[in-house]
Amino acid sequence: MDSVNIGMIGGGTVGSGVFHALQHNAGLMTARLGVRLGITRVAVKAFDEARPYPIPRGVMSLDWRAVVEDPSVQVVIELVGGTGIAKTMILAALERGKPVVTANKALLSAHGPELFAAARRCRTNLYYEASVAGGIPIIKVVREGLVGNRFERIYGIVNGTCNYILTRMKREGAAFADVLADAQRLGYAEADPTLDVDGHDAVHKIGILASLAYGFWVSARDIHVEGIRSLTPLDIKFADQLGYTIKLLGMVHAVPPDAGRAGRAAAPGHRISVSVSPTLVPNAHVLASVGGVFNAVFVSGFPIGDTLYYGRGAGKDATASAVLSDLADAALDLRHGTPQRVPAFVPHASAGGMVPFAQTTSRFYLRLDVLDRPGAIAKISAILSKAGISISSIIQPEAHEGETVPVILMTHTARRAAMDRARAAIARIPAVKGPSLLLPVEDFA
């Protein structure tokens, strides 16, 4: 097999970016792989839709089935997105024995097991490097590069929109709404930013990584998620005073039975906790320095130790890089007759499971709005103490009696359920006004 014909469904911003990148780098890839790659058919919504790079009219079609069913097309790229028709498209290609390359993290998060099972049944494969962290080859790292490791922890800054907003809030002291409006104007945020700023996009991505690392499928429904809408410039400022930067962090922790013994890696079948939340990260840690629209994934395992992967997480160029990588794998697998050389996903931990979020532990940042009245702080401290939660530090700006001021409490390690109960009890103190904010603190110890 000297050449591989590729059909692509989706010819908008990302699709035309992939087409453009392959046009420019096809010769280089041929020299490196010994296989010539070419996109011969592209299904689009409209011939004249806006796209940053041109696609020749002769290869375009308005019928996606014409691409999937073309006997000359050997690999199919799905860049439509969403969880509706994209699923039908991918299944149709797999059922014809054609490997599929996709960037569709929402679809994988919702229907991954069904799609992977279809690929196995049809003796072909599903490639999805572009679904998580764009240009960072993190899927290949977890599935291949670190295949000999047991994973202890994974942390991901995997949403560029949120990271851009938080970076500017810290640098400029700006409010969330103002920075979001700028991000939308610059094209870093969608007109409806819900998927990004409420954390759901990050849930899709961290769930895929957790599933690959621990060998059982992690449903998005089981992942605790909090977005960044409730953060204020004061939170950014106070966190910095305490030596931390706030990042929207996807977090995966192994919880082995002997969790009290430090330094023990998780064995297959052990339970894990998975969450997405604004999190206080020490200023000295490398993740705190990841700014703007960039992504980073921190992976710790045995025997490798700590590793970090950094790069652009979204956009036509980062996605194109990941798609070309998958095309190279698909072409070589076809050439050598090994369509499942590296299976899309292998369930290997039937005893594994999720730890309920309320049972997880962490240090916490708690911001309260409190009237300056005698005894108010003492009552708050008493509630925390009764719940078995100790305070490590407190910031209490000066105020005149009767004024409401923010009070910041940092706790030692506590169980989330105890913290939630204490927070609810504190809210019933008459001197405590307005909503509070509770964030985890990650010290990477």
C-alpha positions as CSV (number, residue, x, y, z in Angstrom):
1,M,0.0,0.0,0.0
2,D,1.8,3.1,-1.3
3,S,-1.1,5.6,-0.8
4,V,-4.1,6.0,1.5
5,N,-7.2,7.9,0.3
6,I,-9.0,10.0,3.0
7,G,-12.5,11.2,3.2
8,M,-13.4,14.1,5.5
9,I,-16.8,15.1,6.9
10,G,-16.8,18.7,7.9
11,G,-15.1,21.5,5.9
12,G,-15.4,24.5,8.1
13,T,-12.7,26.2,10.2
14,V,-11.2,23.0,11.6
15,G,-11.8,20.9,8.5
16,S,-10.2,23.4,6.1
17,G,-7.3,23.7,8.6
18,V,-6.7,20.0,8.3
19,F,-6.9,20.1,4.5
20,H,-4.5,23.0,4.4
21,A,-2.0,21.4,6.8
22,L,-2.0,18.1,4.9
23,Q,-1.5,19.9,1.6
24,H,1.6,21.7,3.0
25,N,3.1,18.6,4.8
26,A,2.0,15.7,2.6
27,G,5.5,15.4,1.1
28,L,7.1,15.4,4.5
29,M,4.8,12.8,5.9
30,T,5.3,10.6,2.8
31,A,9.1,10.8,3.3
32,R,8.7,9.9,7.0
33,L,6.1,7.2,6.7
34,G,6.6,5.7,3.3
35,V,2.9,6.1,2.6
36,R,1.3,8.9,0.6
37,L,-1.8,10.5,2.2
38,G,-4.4,12.5,0.3
39,I,-7.9,13.8,1.1
40,T,-9.9,12.9,-1.9
41,R,-13.5,13.7,-0.8
42,V,-14.9,16.3,1.7
43,A,-18.5,16.5,2.8
44,V,-19.5,20.1,3.7
45,K,-22.7,21.9,4.8
46,A,-22.5,24.3,1.8
47,F,-20.0,24.9,-1.0
48,D,-19.7,28.6,-0.2
49,E,-19.6,28.4,3.6
50,A,-17.0,30.7,5.2
51,R,-13.7,28.8,5.8
52,P,-10.2,30.2,6.4
53,Y,-8.6,28.0,3.7
54,P,-10.0,27.0,0.4
55,I,-11.0,23.4,-0.5
56,P,-11.2,22.6,-4.2
57,R,-14.8,22.4,-5.4
58,G,-14.1,19.1,-7.2
59,V,-13.5,17.2,-3.9
60,M,-16.5,18.6,-2.0
61,S,-19.9,17.0,-1.6
62,L,-23.1,17.9,0.3
63,D,-23.7,14.3,1.1
64,W,-21.7,12.8,3.9
65,R,-22.8,9.3,2.9
66,A,-21.2,9.7,-0.4
67,V,-17.9,10.1,1.5
68,V,-18.4,7.2,3.9
69,E,-19.7,4.8,1.2
70,D,-17.1,5.7,-1.5
71,P,-15.1,2.4,-1.9
72,S,-11.9,4.4,-2.7
73,V,-12.0,6.1,0.7
74,Q,-10.0,4.1,3.2
75,V,-9.9,6.4,6.2
76,V,-12.7,8.8,7.4
77,I,-12.2,12.0,9.4
78,E,-15.2,13.2,11.4
79,L,-15.0,17.0,12.2
80,V,-18.7,17.7,12.5
81,G,-18.9,17.8,16.3
82,G,-21.9,17.3,18.6
83,T,-23.5,14.1,19.8
84,G,-26.2,13.6,17.2
85,I,-25.5,13.0,13.5
86,A,-21.8,12.6,14.2
87,K,-22.4,9.3,16.0
88,T,-24.3,8.0,13.0
89,M,-21.5,9.1,10.7
90,I,-18.8,7.4,12.7
91,L,-20.8,4.2,13.1
92,A,-21.5,4.1,9.4
93,A,-17.8,4.3,8.6
94,L,-16.8,1.7,11.2
95,E,-19.4,-0.7,10.0
96,R,-17.7,-0.6,6.6
97,G,-14.4,-1.5,8.2
98,K,-13.0,2.0,7.8
99,P,-10.8,3.5,10.5
100,V,-12.1,6.8,11.8
101,V,-10.2,9.9,13.1
102,T,-12.3,12.3,15.3
103,A,-11.8,15.3,17.4
104,N,-15.2,14.9,19.0
105,K,-14.7,14.9,22.8
106,A,-18.4,15.4,23.6
107,L,-19.4,12.4,21.6
108,L,-16.6,10.2,23.1
109,S,-17.6,11.3,26.6
110,A,-21.2,10.4,26.0
111,H,-20.9,7.3,23.8
112,G,-17.3,6.2,24.0
113,P,-17.9,2.6,25.0
114,E,-20.4,2.0,22.2
115,L,-18.1,3.5,19.6
116,F,-15.1,1.6,20.8
117,A,-17.1,-1.7,20.9
118,A,-18.2,-1.0,17.3
119,A,-14.6,-0.5,16.2
120,R,-13.6,-3.8,17.8
121,R,-16.6,-5.7,16.4
122,C,-15.8,-4.3,12.9
123,R,-12.1,-5.1,13.2
124,T,-11.1,-1.5,12.6
125,N,-10.1,1.4,14.8
126,L,-11.1,4.8,16.2
127,Y,-8.4,7.5,16.6
128,Y,-9.1,10.5,18.8
129,E,-5.8,12.4,19.7
130,A,-7.5,15.7,18.8
131,S,-10.3,15.2,21.3
132,V,-8.2,16.3,24.3
133,A,-5.8,19.2,24.6
134,G,-5.5,19.9,20.9
135,G,-1.9,19.9,19.8
136,I,-0.6,18.1,22.9
137,P,-0.2,14.4,22.1
138,I,-1.6,13.4,25.5
139,I,-3.7,10.5,24.3
140,K,-0.7,8.8,22.8
141,V,1.3,9.6,26.0
142,V,-1.2,7.9,28.3
143,R,-2.1,5.0,25.9
144,E,1.4,4.3,24.5
145,G,4.3,6.4,26.0
146,L,3.4,5.6,29.6
147,V,1.8,2.2,29.0
148,G,4.2,0.6,31.5
149,N,3.2,3.0,34.3
150,R,0.6,2.9,37.0
151,F,-1.0,6.3,37.3
152,E,-1.2,8.1,40.6
153,R,-2.5,11.6,39.6
154,I,-3.5,13.5,36.5
155,Y,-4.1,17.3,36.5
156,G,-5.2,19.1,33.4
157,I,-5.6,22.7,32.4
158,V,-7.6,21.6,29.4
159,N,-9.9,24.6,28.5
160,G,-8.2,27.5,26.8
161,T,-11.2,29.8,27.2
162,C,-11.2,29.6,31.0
163,N,-7.4,29.7,31.2
164,Y,-7.4,32.9,29.1
165,I,-10.1,34.5,31.3
166,L,-8.3,33.6,34.6
167,T,-5.0,34.7,33.3
168,R,-6.3,38.2,32.4
169,M,-8.3,38.4,35.7
170,K,-5.0,37.9,37.6
171,R,-2.8,40.1,35.4
172,E,-5.3,43.0,35.2
173,G,-7.5,42.6,38.2
174,A,-10.5,42.6,35.7
175,A,-13.9,41.2,36.4
176,F,-15.1,37.9,34.9
177,A,-17.8,39.4,32.8
178,D,-15.5,42.0,31.2
179,V,-12.8,39.5,30.3
180,L,-15.4,37.1,28.9
181,A,-16.8,39.8,26.6
182,D,-13.3,40.4,25.3
183,A,-12.7,36.7,24.8
184,Q,-15.9,36.5,22.8
185,R,-14.8,39.5,20.7
186,L,-11.4,37.9,20.0
187,G,-12.9,34.5,19.1
188,Y,-11.5,32.7,22.2
189,A,-15.1,32.2,23.6
190,E,-18.3,31.2,21.9
191,A,-21.3,33.4,21.8
192,D,-22.8,31.0,24.3
193,P,-19.9,30.2,26.5
194,T,-21.7,27.8,28.8
195,L,-19.9,24.7,27.8
196,D,-16.5,26.3,28.5
197,V,-17.0,28.6,31.5
198,D,-19.2,26.2,33.4
199,G,-16.6,23.4,33.1
200,H,-18.4,20.9,30.9
201,D,-15.9,20.9,28.1
202,A,-13.1,20.2,30.7
203,V,-15.3,17.3,32.1
204,H,-15.4,15.7,28.7
205,K,-11.6,15.8,28.4
206,I,-10.6,14.8,31.9
207,G,-13.1,12.0,31.8
208,I,-11.5,10.6,28.6
209,L,-8.0,10.8,30.2
210,A,-9.2,9.1,33.4
211,S,-10.8,6.3,31.4
212,L,-7.7,5.6,29.5
213,A,-5.4,5.8,32.5
214,Y,-7.5,3.6,34.8
215,G,-9.1,1.1,32.5
216,F,-12.8,1.6,33.1
217,W,-15.1,4.1,31.4
218,V,-15.7,7.3,33.5
219,S,-19.1,8.8,32.8
220,A,-19.4,12.6,32.6
221,R,-22.4,12.2,34.9
222,D,-20.2,11.0,37.7
223,I,-17.7,13.8,37.5
224,H,-18.1,16.7,40.0
225,V,-18.0,20.0,38.0
226,E,-17.8,23.7,39.0
227,G,-17.2,26.5,36.6
228,I,-15.5,29.9,37.0
229,R,-18.5,32.3,36.9
230,S,-18.5,32.8,40.6
231,L,-14.8,34.0,40.8
232,T,-14.2,37.6,41.6
233,P,-11.1,39.8,41.3
234,L,-10.9,39.6,45.1
235,D,-10.6,35.9,45.0
236,I,-7.7,36.2,42.5
237,K,-6.1,38.8,44.7
238,F,-6.4,36.9,48.0
239,A,-5.2,33.7,46.4
240,D,-2.1,35.5,45.3
241,Q,-1.5,36.9,48.7
242,L,-1.6,33.4,50.0
243,G,0.9,32.2,47.4
244,Y,-1.5,30.6,44.9
245,T,-2.9,31.1,41.4
246,I,-6.5,30.0,40.6
247,K,-6.8,27.6,37.6
248,L,-9.7,25.6,36.3
249,L,-8.3,22.2,36.9
250,G,-9.4,18.8,35.9
251,M,-8.2,16.4,38.6
252,V,-7.9,12.6,38.8
253,H,-6.6,11.0,41.9
254,A,-6.1,7.3,42.5
255,V,-7.5,6.2,45.9
256,P,-5.9,2.8,46.8
257,P,-7.1,0.9,49.8
258,D,-3.9,1.8,51.6
259,A,-4.3,5.5,50.8
260,G,-2.7,6.4,54.2
261,R,0.7,5.1,53.1
262,A,2.5,7.8,51.2
263,G,4.2,7.1,47.9
264,R,2.1,4.1,46.9
265,A,0.8,4.1,43.3
266,A,-2.6,2.8,42.4
267,A,-3.0,-0.7,41.1
268,P,-5.5,-1.6,38.4
269,G,-9.0,-1.9,39.9
270,H,-8.5,0.7,42.5
271,R,-11.0,3.6,42.9
272,I,-10.4,7.1,41.7
273,S,-11.8,10.5,42.2
274,V,-12.4,12.8,39.2
275,S,-13.5,16.4,39.3
276,V,-13.3,19.8,37.5
277,S,-13.1,22.9,39.6
278,P,-11.4,26.3,40.0
279,T,-8.5,25.3,42.2
280,L,-5.7,27.0,44.1
281,V,-2.4,26.0,42.6
282,P,0.9,27.1,44.3
283,N,2.6,29.9,42.5
284,A,5.8,28.0,42.5
285,H,4.2,25.0,40.6
286,V,4.7,24.9,36.9
287,L,0.9,24.7,36.2
288,A,0.5,28.2,37.8
289,S,2.6,29.6,35.0
290,V,0.5,28.2,32.1
291,G,-1.1,31.3,30.7
292,G,-3.5,32.5,28.1
293,V,-5.2,30.0,25.8
294,F,-2.5,27.3,26.4
295,N,-3.2,23.9,27.9
296,A,-1.1,21.7,30.1
297,V,-1.5,18.2,31.5
298,F,0.5,17.0,34.5
299,V,0.8,13.2,34.9
300,S,2.4,11.4,37.8
301,G,2.9,7.7,37.8
302,F,5.1,4.8,38.8
303,P,7.9,4.4,37.8
304,I,8.0,7.6,35.7
305,G,7.3,10.1,38.5
306,D,6.1,13.6,37.5
307,T,5.8,14.6,33.8
308,L,4.3,17.7,32.1
309,Y,2.9,18.3,28.7
310,Y,2.3,21.8,27.4
311,G,0.9,23.4,24.2
312,R,-2.0,24.9,22.4
313,G,-5.2,23.2,23.3
314,A,-7.6,24.3,20.6
315,G,-7.9,26.0,17.2
316,K,-7.6,24.8,13.6
317,D,-3.8,24.5,13.7
318,A,-3.5,22.5,17.0
319,T,-6.4,20.3,15.9
320,A,-4.8,19.7,12.5
321,S,-1.6,18.6,14.1
322,A,-3.4,16.0,16.2
323,V,-5.5,14.8,13.2
324,L,-2.4,14.4,11.0
325,S,-0.8,12.3,13.8
326,D,-3.8,10.0,13.9
327,L,-3.9,9.8,10.1
328,A,-0.2,8.7,10.1
329,D,-1.1,5.9,12.6
330,A,-4.2,4.8,10.7
331,A,-2.2,4.7,7.4
332,L,0.6,2.6,8.8
333,D,-1.8,0.3,10.6
334,L,-3.6,-0.3,7.2
335,R,-0.4,-0.7,5.4
336,H,0.9,-3.4,7.8
337,G,-2.5,-5.1,8.2
338,T,-2.7,-4.2,12.0
339,P,-5.8,-2.1,12.3
340,Q,-6.0,-2.6,16.0
341,R,-2.3,-2.4,16.8
342,V,-3.2,0.0,19.6
343,P,-6.9,-0.4,20.4
344,A,-8.9,2.7,20.9
345,F,-9.8,1.7,24.5
346,V,-9.2,-1.5,26.4
347,P,-11.3,-2.1,29.6
348,H,-8.9,-3.7,32.0
349,A,-10.1,-2.8,35.5
350,S,-13.5,-4.3,36.0
351,A,-13.2,-3.8,39.7
352,G,-12.4,-0.1,39.4
353,G,-14.9,2.6,40.3
354,M,-15.5,6.2,41.3
355,V,-15.2,7.6,44.8
356,P,-18.2,9.7,45.7
357,F,-17.1,13.4,45.6
358,A,-18.3,14.0,49.2
359,Q,-15.8,11.4,50.4
360,T,-12.8,13.1,48.8
361,T,-10.3,15.2,50.9
362,S,-8.4,18.3,50.3
363,R,-7.4,21.6,51.8
364,F,-9.9,24.4,51.1
365,Y,-10.2,28.1,50.5
366,L,-13.4,29.6,51.9
367,R,-14.5,33.1,51.2
368,L,-17.3,34.6,53.3
369,D,-18.9,38.0,53.4
370,V,-19.2,38.9,57.1
371,L,-20.6,41.9,59.0
372,D,-18.0,43.3,61.4
373,R,-19.7,42.3,64.6
374,P,-18.1,41.0,67.8
375,G,-17.9,37.3,68.0
376,A,-18.7,36.5,64.3
377,I,-15.3,35.0,63.5
378,A,-15.4,33.0,66.8
379,K,-18.8,31.5,65.8
380,I,-17.4,30.5,62.3
381,S,-14.3,29.0,63.9
382,A,-16.4,27.0,66.4
383,I,-18.5,25.5,63.6
384,L,-15.4,24.4,61.7
385,S,-13.8,23.0,64.8
386,K,-17.0,21.0,65.7
387,A,-16.8,19.5,62.1
388,G,-13.2,18.5,62.7
389,I,-11.8,21.1,60.4
390,S,-8.8,23.3,61.4
391,I,-7.9,26.7,60.0
392,S,-4.4,27.1,58.7
393,S,-4.7,30.9,57.9
394,I,-7.2,33.7,57.8
395,I,-7.4,37.1,56.0
396,Q,-9.7,39.6,57.5
397,P,-9.5,43.1,56.1
398,E,-10.2,46.0,58.5
399,A,-13.7,47.4,58.5
400,H,-15.9,49.7,60.4
401,E,-18.6,48.1,62.6
402,G,-21.6,47.2,60.6
403,E,-19.8,46.9,57.3
404,T,-19.6,43.7,55.3
405,V,-16.1,42.6,54.5
406,P,-14.7,39.5,52.8
407,V,-13.1,37.0,55.2
408,I,-10.8,34.4,53.7
409,L,-10.2,31.1,55.5
410,M,-7.7,28.4,54.5
411,T,-8.2,25.1,56.1
412,H,-6.0,22.0,56.7
413,T,-7.0,18.8,54.9
414,A,-10.7,17.9,55.4
415,R,-13.3,15.7,53.9
416,R,-15.6,17.5,51.4
417,A,-18.8,16.3,53.1
418,A,-17.7,17.8,56.4
419,M,-16.7,21.0,54.7
420,D,-20.1,21.3,52.9
421,R,-22.0,20.7,56.2
422,A,-19.9,23.3,58.0
423,R,-20.4,25.8,55.1
424,A,-24.2,25.4,55.3
425,A,-24.1,25.9,59.1
426,I,-21.9,29.0,58.7
427,A,-24.4,30.5,56.2
428,R,-27.1,30.5,59.0
429,I,-25.0,32.8,61.2
430,P,-26.8,36.2,61.0
431,A,-23.5,38.1,60.5
432,V,-22.7,36.1,57.4
433,K,-24.2,37.6,54.3
434,G,-24.5,36.6,50.7
435,P,-23.2,33.5,49.0
436,S,-19.8,32.0,50.0
437,L,-17.2,30.5,47.8
438,L,-15.5,27.2,48.5
439,L,-12.5,26.1,46.4
440,P,-10.1,23.1,46.7
441,V,-6.4,23.8,47.3
442,E,-3.9,21.5,45.6
443,D,-0.4,21.4,47.0
444,F,0.8,18.5,44.8
445,A,2.4,16.8,47.9
